[in-house]
Amino acid sequence: MADPRGFLKVTERVIQPKRPVPIRLMDYREVVERQQNGTLRQQAGRCMDCGVPFCHNGCPLGNLIPEFNDLVYKDRMDDAAARLLSTNNFPELTGKLCPAPCESSCVLGINQPAVTIKQVEAELAEHLMDAGDFVPCPPERHTEYRVAIVGSGPAGLAAAQQLTRAGHTVAVYERDEAIGGLLRFGIPDFKLEKQIVDRRLAQMEAEGTIFRTGIEIGTDITWDALRRDYDSVIIATGASVPRDLPVPGRELNGVHHAMEFLTENNRVVAGLKEERGIDAAGKHVVILGGGDTGSDCIGTALRQGAASVTTLAIGKQPGTERSENHPWPMMPVLFEVQSSHEEGGERSYLASTVNFVSDGDPRDANNLNKVIGVTVAETEFVAGKRLPKPGTERVIKADLVLLALGFTGPEDSGLDEQVSTEFNNLGNVARDGYYMTNAESVFVAGDAGRGASLIVWAIAEGRACAAAVDKFLTGSTSLPAPVAPTDRAISII
């Protein structure tokens, strides 16, 4: 396989996708259906009201799961929804998007299927929306303090709602043209329709939260200027720097980061953009990475009319049952079948990417420098590393390659130069035990401080950071602080 530039000739063996994607019409409406009330109550009734409810161990928000399960079983949906809202600002988001670590910790799960806590939570959120728009909860009094929150994902929004309800004047800054962060532009509508986000934002505006879009802090407004105008600043920009794959052919046309593909399509679906620059229609799509982002790429590519979709994962296919390394109540690594996987495409494991294949000699002036394939080899484990096994190379046809390999941390966005904010050895914004950075009055919450994580952790950190900011400003706080940056429960009252 000698090839100094890393490009294979078109004449080498090309592995065609095993199964063509069926031709069908697919829309972007949410694919999850509502659960019937009888089924919901039966499922909630399986909760055992444990003496030590380990589901609390799995949920960083501290949701009162046995309590709202009991209320659902008794068909007291209003009371159950109120109990859920007491610990979770956005159950409509966690009920749809959270991988439910609470279910992994369910005591019933030791020898039976766990209670479907996530589904109960989702139905409670739907119950709230059925009753009309979310009821605003404005503060009883206003303070003199002003707080700026940079970033409008779940961490920033949770912090904003908590601080607004505490009486502070809160402004959320977002560089995109609409509020929501990845909730709006990263997650496809078939998993989260954006009207759900808009209804929650309407409630927050009615409570007094100020939203300012199309403003990039660090460029349009300096961090120093923001600090002068506000008593405290929260960095909630997320971990948006994608992990790259530096192999030969990475620069070829048709090789993109997954978020480039997803955010552009979401804008088209929302009517904010007329045409797609990255279009999977009629193309053989290869997705590198088997996580949630890769799944989102599958569903989106299928809806765009891809000729085939193949997902490659470098590791082993997870098992269908807990391994010895993930005993109860830990969250296990299991083989997951999401709705996008059920819709079509192929999944391949132990597949290491060697290079991307060009459409011709890159020295040829007529060469379009387009990707036409992905060279993969079997993964072997050598000295604890996952490496391509020599002699097992093959080429998979690809007109579009999407890198869904996770994220490495937050963007700098002028923090280092303008605020001298420190970053830790993982590339995240460094902070102390109360979410404050080395810069006085500047805090950080969510993925920007902990690295790419779950939506339930983002909301929990947003709530806890709000409590830390409230205490910093006023000397005390009554806001709940469910988690610390060290992942341990704290009290900062």
Secondary structure as UniProt FT lines:
FT   TURN            4..5
FT   TURN            10..11
FT   STRAND          14..15
FT   HELIX           37..44
FT   TURN            45..46
FT   HELIX           55..58
FT   TURN            60..61
FT   HELIX           65..73
FT   TURN            74..75
FT   HELIX           77..85
FT   TURN            86..87
FT   HELIX           91..97
FT   HELIX           101..104
FT   HELIX           107..110
FT   HELIX           117..130
FT   STRAND          146..150
FT   HELIX           154..165
FT   TURN            166..167
FT   STRAND          169..174
FT   TURN            179..181
FT   HELIX           182..185
FT   TURN            189..191
FT   HELIX           194..207
FT   STRAND          210..213
FT   TURN            218..220
FT   HELIX           223..229
FT   STRAND          232..235
FT   STRAND          241..242
FT   TURN            248..251
FT   STRAND          255..257
FT   HELIX           258..269
FT   TURN            270..271
FT   TURN            281..282
FT   STRAND          284..288
FT   HELIX           292..304
FT   STRAND          308..312
FT   TURN            324..325
FT   TURN            328..329
FT   HELIX           339..343
FT   STRAND          346..348
FT   STRAND          351..358
FT   TURN            362..363
FT   TURN            365..366
FT   STRAND          370..382
FT   TURN            383..384
FT   STRAND          385..388
FT   TURN            390..391
FT   STRAND          394..397
FT   STRAND          400..403
FT   STRAND          407..409
FT   TURN            413..414
FT   HELIX           415..419
FT   TURN            425..426
FT   TURN            433..434
FT   TURN            440..441
FT   STRAND          442..444
FT   HELIX           447..450
FT   HELIX           455..474
FT   TURN            485..486
//
